[in-house]
Amino acid sequence: METIYFAGGCLWGVQAFIKTLPGVESTEAGRANGRTQSLAGDYDGYAECVKTTFDPSRVSVQQLMGYFFEIIDPYSVNKQGEDVGEKYRTGVCESLH
């Protein structure tokens, strides 16, 4: 299994799409790249994201990226659809074990 993180607007919408893809074993909605480890208090710079665990023998990172680009506008800065703000920025990060 491998892990990749997708940030692309509202985490619930991204998770709903990603979890249906072939080879995806599990998803977990959350936040990444905030300045603190706490959810208490004001916004701390995090991006909403989806931790995605997948089977690389069934789906490649390149294929997952292709699917991801079907649901986001990569040219939209800090906005996806109706979701506006820094926490809705797009990004992808592979897990470094």
Sequence and secondary structure as in RCSB ss.txt:
>XXXX:A:sequence
METIYFAGGCLWGVQAFIKTLPGVESTEAGRANGRTQSLAGDYDGYAECVKTTFDPSRVSVQQLMGYFFEIIDPY
SVNKQGEDVGEKYRTGVCESLH
>XXXX:A:secstr
 EEEEEEES HHHHHHHHTTSTTEEEEEEEEES SSS SSSS  S EEEEEEEE TTT  HHHHHHHHHHH  TT
 SSEETTEESGGG EEEEE   
